[in-house]
Amino acid sequence: MHQRVRQFREASVRPSAADYALALESLAPPLLALFKAQHERDIVHSARTARWLIDRGHGDASLIAAALLHDVGRGGSMLRDRVAYVAAGWLRADSRLGAQASRFELRRAVERSRTHCETGAAMLVQANAPERVVDLVRRHHSTAAGDVMLALLQQADAAS
């Protein structure tokens, strides 16, 4: 709960030059373009996720790239859409509320949030990302099941 309150409070923070510099040194041009196309709050969150890993000595290139790109599939959803998705998740109603073909944008936005892992992985495949990066992004909300690198990404995501 505290994490969600912090995320809401920090939703208007703008990316810094250091956020972009980290992505520039860590990502190939097609992946950098995907990073830059994210909503500003996702850029800030992704850079914080990557820095959390780096600050703890985890500098694997695939892990850092996955941290920078793990939410790329979210699209440009608005803050209210994110709040609706989180609330629907708490109520265990996200799969019923989300609907890609709905005439209501809120329902489409909830579906984008619900499926952002798979959507992001597909975007990364199109951009020729390394297979390990695609896999980490695809599974970053799944059970780690002994995958240490995935567990680290999940820890960093939760802390950021």
N, C-alpha and C positions, 0 to 999 in steps of 0.2 A: 504494500500500500504506500509506504514512504517513497519507494522508487517512482511510482506513478505520480504522486504529488510533485516530486522533484522534476520529473519529465514535463509535467504540465507547466510548472513555474518557469522552466528553462526553454519553453517552446519558441520564444521570440528571440533567442540568442542568435546572432548572425555568425556565419563562418569567419574565421580569422585567416590571415595570410599563412599562418603556420598550418592550418588545416589543409589548405590547398597545396602547400609545399610538401607536406607528408604524402599526399596522394600523388603528386608529380614525381616524387622520388621512388614511389612504391608500385606504380601502375603503368602498364603499357598504354600508348595513346588511345586505343579503342575502349579500354577499361576506364581510363581517366575521363573520357567523354561521358560514360555512364555515371561515374561518380559525380561529375559536375552537373549532370541533368537532374539529380535528386533535389528534393525540396531542401531549403537551407537548414531546417532543423535536423533533417536526416544526415546532411553533410557533417554538421557539428557532432551529432551522436556517433556517426561512423568513425570520425577522426578520434573522438574520445575513446571509442572501443579499441581502436588500433593502438592508441597511446597507452591505454591500460595494459595491454599485452607487452608492448615495448618496455615500459617502465618496470615490468616484472621479469625482464630478460627473455621474453618470447619473441624472437625476431624472424622466425621462419617466413619466407617470402609469401608462400601460399596462405598462411594464417593471417598475415597482415593484409594481404589483398582481400581475403574473405571478410575481414573485419571492416574494411573500408567500403565493401560492396554488399554486405549482408542484407540491407534493406532496400536495395535498388529496385526491387519489384513492387514497392508500395505505390509508386506513382506520386502524383501531386495532391494527395488527399489533404483536406483541410483539417484543422485542429478539432473541430466539432465531429468530423468523421472518425478521428482516432478515439475521441472520448466515447462515441457511440460503440465503436468496436470493443474497447476495453470493458465498457459496461455490459455489453452483450456477452462477452466472454465470462465475466463474473457470474452472470445469470445462466451460463451455459446455453445461450440462445444464438450464438454467433452463426452457426450453420443454418439456422432457420431464418435469421434476419438477413444475412447476406444473399444477394441474388444478382448475378451479372446482367441478366436481361430485364431487370426491373425498370419501370419508368421513373422510379425514385432514385435520385443520385445518392442519397444516404445508404440505401440498400446496396447499390453498386460499389460504393466506397468501402462498406463493411466487407464485401466479398473480395475486393482488392487487398485489403489488409489480411483477411483470412488466408488468401492464397499467395501472399507475396513471396514466400520462399520458393515455390515452384516457378512463379512468374520470373523472379529474379534469376533463377538458375537458367531458364530458357533464354533470357536476355544475354547472360554470360556466355552460353554456348554460341549464340549468334555473333558475339564479339570475340570468339576464339580464346576464351579464358582457359587457363590450365584446368584439367579435369578435377584436380583436388580442390581448387577454388570453387568450381561449380558444385561439387559434392558438399562442401562445407556450407555454402549458401543454401542449398536445397534442404539440408537437414538441420539448420541452426535452431529450429524449434522442436526437433525430434529428440528422442532419448539418445544420449551419447553412447550407451552400450559398449563401453571400453575404448572408445575413440578419444584418446587424450586431447588431440588437437581440437576436436569438436567441443569437448567439455570446456577447454580453455576459452574458445570463442563464446560459448554460452555464458561463462562466468563474466567475461569482459562485457558482453552485451547487457547483462543484468546490472553490472556495476556502473554502466555508462548511461 
